[in-house]
Amino acid sequence: MRTIEIFDTTLRDGEQSPGVNLSTNEKVEIALQLEKLGVSRIEAGFAAASPGDLQSVAEVARRVKQATVVSLARSVPNDIDKAYEALRHAANPCIHVFIATSPIHRQYKLRMSKEEVIERAVAAVRHAKKYVQEVEFSAEDAGRTEIPFLAEVVQAAIDAGATIVNIPDTVGYMTPHEYGNIFRELTQRVNGIERIKLSCHCHDDLGMAVANSLAAIEGGATQVEGTINGIGERAGNAALEEVALALETRQDYYQAKTNLNLKEIARTSQLISRLTGMIVPGNKAVVGANAFAHESGIHQDGVLKEVTTYEIIRPETVGFKSNRLVLGKHSGRHAFKDKLAELGYHLQPEEIDVAFASFKELCDKKKEVSDDDIIALIDTKMMAVAEAYKLESVQLSYGNLSMPTASVRLIRQDGTVAEEAACGNGSVDSIYKAIDRATGEEVTLADYKIVSVTHGKDALGEVFVRLQQGEITVQGRGVSTDVLEASALAYVRAINKLIERRGEVLVGSAQ
């Protein structure tokens, strides 16, 4: 039984999803959960991309102790230097260098000959090797690269000291048979390939990322790269939870397994969904709300008689369970702190104090508080940014025969008040127009989503908004038992992110 290592790139490739922009605190929380999940490597970001990325990679590198922390770098010295700067305090650092190898990339993007590509790749691996023992080399667009040349590049990278070689299907072009065959060819053509980890990295443009990853394993890959929930740029990446459960469920066929703690999958999926604002579709394999639901009478009858008639995965395997209502308005801080630890949070004492105060406020609004309620509450606090504006109140006048009118009261960072009112073609529209007037911001509402965190009339409503202003795209999230208040909170938080991105508010100047 082979063990397949898991390389998670949710914090790098996953964050490249349109509109996703994670803060350093959010990245650290995700990284700690990925470590709890049991992934071997966490690609924390692209340190050379921006000072913010470097800071986030560095903070993840400081906090993660068990998994290897990885930073991506182009095959240029400055990128590699920045990667090491971010990783120098990591317990287990790895620099991931890449260069494109396909004919189309060599001709149109790099304008390099085959010889120049190999020379650049070798120089990059050697430069990274001066800093760290573990160096990964990726041949970008390997799927569309001539196999003889790809074998040359891989051989040169291994000879230069690469310990991991990644063969990406960068544009999601390959079929499972074609992609698996690349790995078979490389194992035959490249000397010493058995000494390194051979990795696959698949995109989902044609919906075959998971199938291609499994084909790569059959072809000899020993590491799979992907993201939780399959998020990523364009159509996303291979969903790691699907790969892991395919190997677990069909060990008889693949003769391979991972070292993931499968019971942490649901928690990891939910955390990433909340912090990125990318809602998991109900029909999503393994982690979707309907993955273990049975509506057909025939299916229900079969499951009641013998669960394996229609369930090949037990929900408990991936960590789904019914909500346990154990906390309420009489619960103390110690019990709340223990519950946070049980749910996988790693908060500082002052953060627990703030969260506990919010929990008590929620208890006044809800009779019963579930784990999901607490998770939604804490995740909202983790998304806090410097507050140019804080929502103090929102008032709404609405009737089906009258024009909806909203008034909002915002507190500016300097303590002054901004109050405005506006009419709109609906309750949410009037609230957002009033906020626009109060802040003086001109934005486009690119996306608005509302979901229920739990069940019942007093369930928490969770609202996600995505705003655009010029080239800047930000997202905001609000949670409340009142969906209109949640809508206002989400919008104001997105406005705050927008102002922060423009550099008009110092990061961390407010909690």
TORSEKOL-387823 format. One record per residue (C-alpha): residue in one letter; z, y negated, x negated. Coordinates in steps of 0.25 Angstrom, whole numbers, plus 5000, padded with zeros to 4 digits. Each point is the difference from the previous one (the first is absolute). Last residue first. Layout:
REC   code      z      y      x
REC      A      Z      Y      X
...
end
This chain:
REC   code      z      y      x
REC      Q   5063   4817   5040
REC      A   4996   4987   4994
REC      S   4995   4995   4987
REC      G   4995   5014   4996
REC      V   4986   4996   4997
REC      L   4999   4985   4999
REC      V   4992   4994   5012
REC      E   4987   4992   4999
REC      G   4993   5011   4991
REC      R   4989   5002   5009
REC      R   5005   5014   5002
REC      E   5013   4995   5004
REC      I   4994   4991   5011
REC      L   4992   5013   5005
REC      K   5013   5008   5000
REC      N   5008   4990   5008
REC      I   4988   5000   5010
REC      A   5001   5015   5001
REC      R   5015   4999   5002
REC      V   4998   4990   5011
REC      Y   4989   5009   5007
REC      A   5009   5012   5000
REC      L   5012   4993   5005
REC      A   4992   4994   5011
REC      S   4995   5014   5004
REC      A   5013   5006   4999
REC      E   5006   4989   5010
REC      L   4989   5003   5009
REC      V   5003   5015   4999
REC      D   5014   4999   5004
REC      T   5009   5011   4994
REC      S   4996   4994   4987
REC      V   4992   5003   4987
REC      G   4990   4991   4993
REC      R   4990   5003   4990
REC      G   4990   4991   4992
REC      Q   4987   5002   4993
REC      V   4993   4991   4990
REC      T   4985   4997   4997
REC      I   4996   4989   4991
REC      E   4985   4997   4997
REC      G   5000   4988   5010
REC      Q   5012   5002   5009
REC      Q   5002   5014   5006
REC      L   5011   5005   5008
REC      R   5004   5015   5003
REC      V   5010   5003   5011
REC      F   5009   5012   5002
REC      V   5010   5001   5012
REC      E   5011   5010   5001
REC      G   5007   5001   5014
REC      L   5014   5006   5000
REC      A   5003   5008   5012
REC      D   5009   4994   5011
REC      K   4991   5006   5011
REC      G   5000   5014   4993
REC      H   4994   5006   4988
REC      T   5000   4997   4986
REC      V   4992   4991   4990
REC      S   4990   4995   5011
REC      V   4987   4995   4994
REC      I   4993   4986   5000
REC      K   4988   4997   4992
REC      Y   4993   4986   4997
REC      D   4989   4999   4990
REC      A   4991   4988   4994
REC      L   5008   4989   5006
REC      T   4993   4988   4993
REC      V   5008   4989   4994
REC      E   5001   4985   5000
REC      E   5015   4997   4996
REC      G   5007   4987   5005
REC      T   5013   5008   5000
REC      A   5004   4995   5014
REC      R   4986   4999   5006
REC      D   4997   5014   4995
REC      I   5013   5005   5006
REC      A   4997   4995   5013
REC      K   4986   5006   5000
REC      Y   5006   5013   4996
REC      I   5010   5000   5012
REC      S   4989   4996   5010
REC      D   4991   5011   4995
REC      V   5011   5010   5001
REC      S   5003   4996   5015
REC      G   4986   5000   5004
REC      N   4988   4990   5001
REC      G   5008   4989   4993
REC      C   5008   4988   5002
REC      A   5008   4994   4988
REC      A   5014   4994   4997
REC      E   5005   4995   4986
REC      E   5013   4999   4993
REC      A   5002   4999   4985
REC      V   5014   4998   4995
REC      T   5005   4996   4986
REC      G   5008   5009   4991
REC      D   4993   4999   4987
REC      Q   4993   5013   5003
REC      R   4995   4996   5013
REC      I   5007   5005   5013
REC      L   4991   5003   5011
REC      R   5001   4998   5015
REC      V   4990   5005   5009
REC      S   4994   4996   5014
REC      A   4991   5009   5008
REC      T   4992   4997   5012
REC      P   4992   5011   5008
REC      M   4991   4993   5011
REC      S   5004   5003   5014
REC      L   4996   5010   5011
REC      N   5004   5013   4992
REC      G   5013   4993   4996
REC      Y   5005   4996   4986
REC      S   5009   4990   4994
REC      L   5005   5004   4986
REC      Q   5011   4996   4990
REC      V   5001   5003   4986
REC      S   5012   4998   4991
REC      E   5004   4999   4985
REC      L   4988   5005   4993
REC      K   5002   4997   4985
REC      Y   4989   4992   4993
REC      A   4997   4999   4985
REC      E   5008   5013   4998
REC      A   4998   5007   4987
REC      V   4997   5014   5004
REC      A   5007   5011   5008
REC      M   4992   5013   5001
REC      M   5013   5008   4996
REC      K   5007   4994   5012
REC      T   4989   5006   5009
REC      D   5001   5014   4994
REC      I   5015   4999   5003
REC      L   4998   4998   5015
REC      A   4989   5010   5002
REC      I   5008   5011   4992
REC      I   5012   4996   5009
REC      D   4993   5002   5013
REC      D   4993   5013   4995
REC      D   5014   5005   4997
REC      S   5004   4997   5014
REC      V   5009   4989   5006
REC      E   5005   5003   5015
REC      K   5004   4989   5009
REC      K   4990   4990   4995
REC      K   5001   4984   4999
REC      D   5015   4999   4995
REC      C   4997   5011   4990
REC      L   4988   4993   4995
REC      E   5009   4988   4996
REC      K   5009   5010   4993
REC      F   4989   5006   4992
REC      S   4995   4986   4996
REC      A   5014   4998   4994
REC      F   5000   5013   4993
REC      A   4986   4997   4994
REC      V   5006   4987   4994
REC      D   5012   5007   4994
REC      I   4992   5012   4995
REC      E   4991   4990   4992
REC      E   5012   4994   4994
REC      P   5005   5014   4996
REC      Q   4987   5004   4994
REC      L   4991   5009   5008
REC      H   4994   5013   4996
REC      Y   4995   5006   5013
REC      G   4997   5015   5003
REC      L   5004   5002   5014
REC      E   5013   5007   4996
REC      A   5003   4988   4991
REC      L   4998   4990   5011
REC      K   5009   5009   5009
REC      D   5011   5000   4990
REC      K   4999   4985   4999
REC      F   5001   4999   5016
REC      A   5012   5009   5000
REC      H   5007   4991   4989
REC      R   4996   4987   5008
REC      G   5007   5005   5012
REC      S   4995   5006   5013
REC      H   5005   4994   5013
REC      K   4987   4994   5004
REC      G   4992   5013   4999
REC      L   4997   5011   4990
REC      V   4998   5015   5002
REC      L   4988   5001   5009
REC      R   4992   5011   4993
REC      N   4985   4998   5002
REC      S   4992   5014   5001
REC      K   4995   5005   4987
REC      F   4988   4999   4991
REC      G   5002   5003   4986
REC      V   4987   5007   4995
REC      T   5004   5014   5002
REC      E   5008   4996   5013
REC      P   4987   4998   5007
REC      R   4997   5014   4998
REC      I   4986   5002   4995
REC      I   4990   5011   5005
REC      E   5003   4996   5015
REC      Y   4992   5006   5011
REC      T   5004   5015   5001
REC      T   5010   4998   4989
REC      V   5010   4995   5010
REC      E   5001   5013   5008
REC      K   5003   5000   5015
REC      L   5002   4985   5002
REC      V   4989   4997   4990
REC      G   4990   5008   5009
REC      D   5004   4994   5013
REC      Q   4999   4986   4994
REC      H   4986   5003   4994
REC      I   4995   5006   5014
REC      G   5006   4988   5007
REC      S   4993   4990   4991
REC      E   5009   4989   4995
REC      H   5005   5005   4987
REC      A   5006   4990   4990
REC      F   5002   5004   4985
REC      A   4990   4991   4994
REC      N   5000   4990   5011
REC      A   5008   4990   4994
REC      G   4992   5001   4987
REC      V   5007   5005   4987
REC      V   4993   5014   4997
REC      A   4986   4996   5005
REC      K   4998   4986   5006
REC      N   4997   5001   5015
REC      G   5010   4989   5003
REC      P   4994   4991   4990
REC      V   5010   4995   4989
REC      I   5002   4985   5001
REC      M   4996   4992   4988
REC      G   5010   4989   5000
REC      T   5002   5002   4985
REC      L   5016   5001   5000
REC      R   5000   5007   5014
REC      S   4990   5011   4996
REC      I   5006   5002   4987
REC      L   5013   5003   5005
REC      Q   4995   5009   5011
REC      S   4992   5008   4990
REC      T   5012   5002   4991
REC      R   5009   5004   5011
REC      A   4991   5010   5005
REC      I   4997   5006   4987
REC      E   5014   5001   4995
REC      K   5002   5014   5005
REC      L   4988   5004   4991
REC      N   5008   4999   4988
REC      L   4988   5000   4991
REC      N   4999   5010   4989
REC      T   4985   5004   5003
REC      K   4994   5013   5003
REC      A   4989   5009   4996
REC      Q   4994   5014   5003
REC      Y   4989   4993   5008
REC      Y   4998   5010   5011
REC      D   5014   5007   5002
REC      Q   5006   4987   4997
REC      R   4994   4995   5013
REC      T   5011   4992   5007
REC      E   5006   4994   4987
REC      L   4986   4997   4994
REC      A   4995   4994   5013
REC      L   5014   4993   5001
REC      A   4999   4993   4987
REC      V   4985   4996   5002
REC      E   5004   4994   5013
REC      E   5012   4992   4995
REC      L   4992   4995   4989
REC      A   4990   4993   5009
REC      A   4987   4999   4991
REC      N   4996   4986   4999
REC      G   4996   4988   5010
REC      A   4988   4997   5008
REC      R   4998   4987   4993
REC      E   5012   4997   4991
REC      G   5012   5009   5001
REC      I   5008   5008   5010
REC      G   5000   5015   5001
REC      N   5014   5000   5007
REC      I   5006   5001   4986
REC      T   4990   4998   4989
REC      G   4992   5008   4991
REC      E   4999   5007   4987
REC      V   5000   5015   4998
REC      Q   5004   5007   4987
REC      T   4997   5014   4994
REC      A   4985   5000   5003
REC      G   4993   5013   4998
REC      G   4988   5002   5009
REC      E   5009   5005   5012
REC      I   5009   4987   4998
REC      A   4987   4992   5000
REC      A   4996   5006   5013
REC      L   5014   4996   5006
REC      S   4998   4986   4995
REC      N   4986   5000   5006
REC      A   5005   5005   5014
REC      V   5011   4989   4999
REC      A   4990   4989   4997
REC      M   4989   5005   5010
REC      G   4999   4989   5011
REC      L   4987   4994   4995
REC      D   5006   4988   4993
REC      D   5013   5008   4998
REC      H   5003   4997   4985
REC      C   5004   5011   4990
REC      H   5008   5000   4987
REC      C   5000   5014   4993
REC      S   5008   5003   4987
REC      L   4999   5009   4988
REC      K   5013   5001   4993
REC      I   4998   5002   4985
REC      R   5001   5013   4991
REC      E   4989   5008   5008
REC      I   4990   4989   4997
REC      G   5001   5004   4985
REC      N   4984   5001   4999
REC      V   4992   4994   5012
REC      R   4988   5008   5005
REC      Q   5006   5011   5008
REC      T   5012   4993   5006
REC      L   4991   4988   5003
REC      E   4990   5009   5008
REC      R   5011   5005   5009
REC      F   5005   4987   5002
REC      I   4987   4994   5004
REC      N   4997   5012   5009
REC      G   5012   4996   5009
REC      Y   4993   4987   5002
REC      E   4987   5006   5004
REC      H   5006   5010   5009
REC      P   5009   4990   5007
REC      T   4990   4990   5003
REC      M   4999   4987   4991
REC      Y   4998   4986   5004
REC      G   5014   4995   5002
REC      V   4997   4987   4992
REC      T   5009   5003   4988
REC      D   4999   5015   5000
REC      P   5010   4999   4988
REC      I   5001   5010   4988
REC      N   5013   4998   4994
REC      V   5004   5004   4986
REC      I   5014   5001   4996
REC      T   5006   5001   4986
REC      A   4990   4991   4993
REC      G   5001   5001   4985
REC      A   4987   4995   4994
REC      D   4994   5015   5000
REC      I   5004   5000   5015
REC      A   4992   4987   5003
REC      A   4988   5005   4992
REC      Q   4999   5013   5007
REC      V   5001   4993   5014
REC      V   4989   4991   4996
REC      E   4991   5011   4995
REC      A   5003   5008   5012
REC      L   4996   4989   5009
REC      F   4987   4999   4992
REC      P   4996   5014   5003
REC      I   5005   4999   5014
REC      E   4991   4988   5004
REC      T   5010   4990   5006
REC      R   5000   4998   5015
REC      G   5013   5007   5003
REC      A   5006   4993   4987
REC      D   4999   4987   5007
REC      E   5011   4994   4991
REC      A   5003   5010   4988
REC      S   5015   4999   5000
REC      F   5009   5002   4988
REC      E   5015   5003   5001
REC      V   5009   4997   4988
REC      E   5014   5006   4998
REC      Q   5006   4998   4986
REC      V   5001   4985   5002
REC      Y   4997   4987   4992
REC      K   4990   5004   4988
REC      K   4994   5010   5010
REC      A   4995   4988   5009
REC      H   4992   4995   4988
REC      R   4994   5014   4997
REC      V   4997   5002   5015
REC      A   4993   4987   5000
REC      A   4992   5001   4988
REC      V   4995   5014   5004
REC      A   4995   4994   5014
REC      R   4993   4988   4993
REC      E   4993   5009   4991
REC      I   4996   5010   5011
REC      V   4995   4989   5008
REC      E   4992   4994   4988
REC      E   4993   5013   4997
REC      K   4996   5002   5015
REC      S   4994   4986   4999
REC      M   5006   4988   5007
REC      R   4997   4990   5010
REC      L   5014   5002   5006
REC      K   4997   4997   5015
REC      Y   4985   5002   5002
REC      Q   4995   5010   4990
REC      R   5013   5008   4996
REC      H   5005   4999   5015
REC      I   4987   5006   5005
REC      P   4999   5011   4989
REC      S   5014   5004   5003
REC      T   5011   4999   4989
REC      A   5010   4989   5005
REC      I   5012   4997   4991
REC      F   5014   5003   5002
REC      V   5014   4999   4993
REC      H   5013   5005   5006
REC      I   5012   4997   4992
REC      C   5012   5009   5002
REC      P   5015   4997   4999
REC      N   5012   5010   5002
REC      A   5013   4993   4999
REC      A   4993   4987   5002
REC      H   5005   4987   4993
REC      R   4987   4998   4993
REC      L   4991   5002   5012
REC      A   4997   4986   5004
REC      E   4997   4995   4985
REC      Y   4993   5014   4998
REC      A   4990   4996   5012
REC      K   4998   4986   4995
REC      D   4996   5006   4986
REC      I   4991   5009   5006
REC      D   4993   4989   5009
REC      N   4999   4992   4987
REC      P   4994   5011   4992
REC      V   4988   5003   5010
REC      S   4997   5013   5006
REC      R   5005   4995   5014
REC      A   5015   5003   5002
REC      L   5008   5007   5011
REC      S   5015   5001   4999
REC      V   5008   5013   5001
REC      V   5014   5003   5003
REC      T   5004   5015   4997
REC      A   5010   5005   5010
REC      Q   5015   5002   4997
REC      K   5006   4987   4997
REC      V   4993   4989   5009
REC      R   5007   4987   5000
REC      R   4995   4993   4987
REC      A   4986   5005   5001
REC      V   5000   4995   5015
REC      E   5005   4987   4995
REC      A   4989   4999   4989
REC      V   4989   5004   5009
REC      S   5004   4989   5010
REC      Q   5001   4990   4989
REC      L   4986   5003   4995
REC      D   4994   5000   5014
REC      G   5006   4986   5002
REC      P   4995   4995   4987
REC      S   4986   5004   5004
REC      A   4990   5011   4998
REC      A   5004   5004   4986
REC      A   5012   5009   5006
REC      F   4991   5008   5009
REC      G   5010   5007   5009
REC      A   5012   5010   5001
REC      E   4992   5013   4998
REC      I   5011   5009   5003
REC      R   4999   5014   4993
REC      S   5007   5013   5003
REC      V   5002   4998   5015
REC      G   5014   5006   5005
REC      L   5002   4994   5013
REC      K   5012   4993   4994
REC      E   4991   4994   4990
REC      L   4991   4995   5011
REC      Q   5012   4994   5007
REC      L   5004   4993   4987
REC      A   4986   4995   4999
REC      I   4999   4995   5014
REC      E   5013   4992   4998
REC      V   4995   4994   4987
REC      K   4987   4996   5006
REC      E   5007   4993   5012
REC      N   5009   4993   4991
REC      T   4988   4995   4991
REC      S   4993   4995   5013
REC      L   4988   5008   5006
REC      N   4987   4994   5004
REC      V   4992   5008   5009
REC      G   4989   4992   5007
REC      P   4988   5009   4996
REC      S   5005   5012   4994
REC      Q   5001   4998   4985
REC      E   5015   5003   5001
REC      G   4996   5015   5002
REC      D   4993   5000   4986
REC      R   5012   4994   4993
REC      L   5013   5003   5007
REC      T   4995   5012   5008
REC      T   4995   5006   4987
REC      D   5008   5013   5000
REC      F   4997   5010   4989
REC      I   5004   5014   5005
REC      E   5001   5012   4991
REC      I   4994   5013   5004
REC      T   5008   5012   4997
REC      R   4992   5013   4998
REC      M   5005   5013   5007
end
